[in-house]
Amino acid sequence: MKPWEAWDGNDFEDMPVLMKTSGKTTTDHISPAGVWLSLRGHLDKFSDNMFMGATNAFTGNIGKGKNLLTGEKNIAISKNARHYKSNNLKWGVIGDENYGEGSSREHAALEPRYLGAAAIIVRSFARIHESNLKKQGLLALTFDNPNDYERVQESDLVSLLGLKSLSPGNSIICTLHHQDGTNDRILLNHTFNTSQINWFK
């Protein structure tokens, strides 16, 4: 494998929402085990299971969602991620409470990074998974107002602004660009310390 590419110093703008998960989203929902464990040494093949067990908040379907580039629905989440990545599009995930609870499985953070994620935005994190996301250079962010989770729509494009000023304790401005042309501007929080911010950069 090649090392992850360094951050280019620019804000993440107009990112598709790969998935908005609903309810419990454990590491096993993000990266199922079982027969997949025989492939754990091959990240590309293993990543085909990404979000296979997670519930889509927009449809109630498990492991499937809408491709915002093609308009196709009920497509495997990993397939949509690969399509975005092939088009040089970073993407984000929206999650509910205690996102990433369960085991400390690092593949639940490795797979999103490998398939092109930039940020995971949730109501709250399980602590170990939050740390694993940071280790992979992903932005692990929480809604300043947990009710803003409800503002995120299926066809939204998400922009994270002011990242050059990222520092311990400050909030990140997030703009939700809705399909009808309207926008919502919300605040996101993080727990990055100075060394973790340097690692992200």
N, C-alpha and C positions, 0 to 999 in steps of 0.2 A: 504493500500500500504506500501511496504517497502521503506525506504529511498534509494535514488540513491547510488550506490556504489561509494566510493571515487576513485579518480585517483590512479592508481597503480605505478605512477612514471616513467613509460616507454613511449617511443615514440609510436605514432600510426602508425603502419607499414602495408603495403599491404592491405589497406582498399578498398573494392569495391566501385565504384561510384553508389550509389543507383539510382540517377537521376541527369541529367543535364537539368535544366529548361531553357526555351527560352522565351525572352520577359517579359512582365509584369507577376510577380508572387506575388500576394497579399496574405494576410493572409487567404482570402477566397479561393484562389487556393490551399493553403497548407492545410487548415483545413476548408472545406465548412461548412456553417451554415445550414439554412433551417431545414429539418426534423432531422438533426443530433443533433440539440440543445437539443432535448428531452433526449439525451444520455450523455450530457456533464458532468454529475456527475459520469460516469462510463468510466474511461480513456481507459480501454482495448477495450471496444466495440467502443467507440468514435474514437479510433485510426485507425479503418478500413477505415476511410475517408481520411487518410493522402495522400496528393498530388493528390487527386482525380481530381482536377480541373487544375492541372499544365500541361504545354505543354512540352513534351519530345523533347529536342533540336536535338536528333539524328534521330527521326522518324516523329516528328510532331504529334504523338498520344497524347491524353489527358489521364493523370493518369495511364499510363501503361509503362512498360519498360522490359529490359532483365534481367533475373536472371543469374548472372555470374557463379554460382555454377553448375547449371543444363543446361545452354545454352538456356533455354526456353525464348521465346519472347512474348510480348504483355500480360505480367502478371501484375496484379494490384500492384502498387508500395508498398502498405502496406503489401501485401502478400510476396513480395521479402524481405522486411525489416524483417518481422517475421522469414523468412527462414534463413537469415543471423544471426539474433539474436540467433536462436536455434542452430546454429553452432558456437556460441561464436565469431562471426565476427563483429567488429565495422565497421561502414560504414560512408561515407561522401556524401554530396550533393553539386553540383555545381550550382550556380545561376547567373543571369544576373544583370542588373542595378536596383537599388532601391528595392532590394529583400525584401519582407515582408511589402510592403506598405499597407495602408488601416487601418483596425481596430487594436486595441491593443490586440486582442484575444490571450490569453496566451496558448491556446491549440495548436497553430501553433508552439510553442516551446516545450511544454510538450510532444506532440506526438513523434517527432523525438527522444527526449531523452528516452522516454519510450520504443521505438522500436529499440534502439541500436545505435543511431547516436553518432559520436564523434566530427564532425566538419561540419560547413556550410561555404563553400568557394564561394565568389561571387565577382562580379565587384563592387557593392556598396550595402549598406544596408539602409533600412528605419530605422530611429534612434530607435523607440520604439521596433521594433522587434529585433534589435540587442541587446538591453538591456534585453529583455525577454530570448533570447538564453543564454546570459551570466548567468542569474539567474538560469538556469537549468544546469549549468556547462558544456555547450557546447562551443567549440571554434568557435567564430564568426570571420572569417578571410576574407580579401579582397586581390585580386591580386595586387601586386605591379605594374605590367604592365597589364592593363585591357585586352590587346590583348591575354594574356596567357589563357584566357577563351577558346579561339579557339583551344588550344593545347590538351585539355582534350578529350579523345576518349572514345567510349562506353564501351570498355572492359578494360579500365585502372584500375590499382591498385595504390592507392595513399598512400604515406608515408609522415608523418609530423615529422621532425627531430629536435633534440635539445630542446625539450620541457622543460627539467630540467632547461634550461637557460632562460626560458620565463621571460621577464621583460618589463616594460613600454617602448614603443618606438622602441624596437628591432624587426627585421623581423624573420619569421620562414621559414626554408628551407623546400620546398616541392619537392618530387620526384614523377614524373608521370611514372609509369612502363607500357609501351605499350605492347600489345599482340605480336608484332613482335620482342620483345627482346630489343628494344631501350628504352632509358630513356630521359626525359626532367627534368631538375632541374630549379625550379622557386622560386621566393620569394613571401611570403605572409605577409601582414601587419595586425595589430590589434589595437584596442583602449583600451585594458585592462589597468586599473591602478593597483597599488600594491594590494589594498584590493580585487579587482576583480580577480586578479591572485591567491591570497590566497584562495578565494572562489572556483575557479576552482580546485585547488589542493586538 
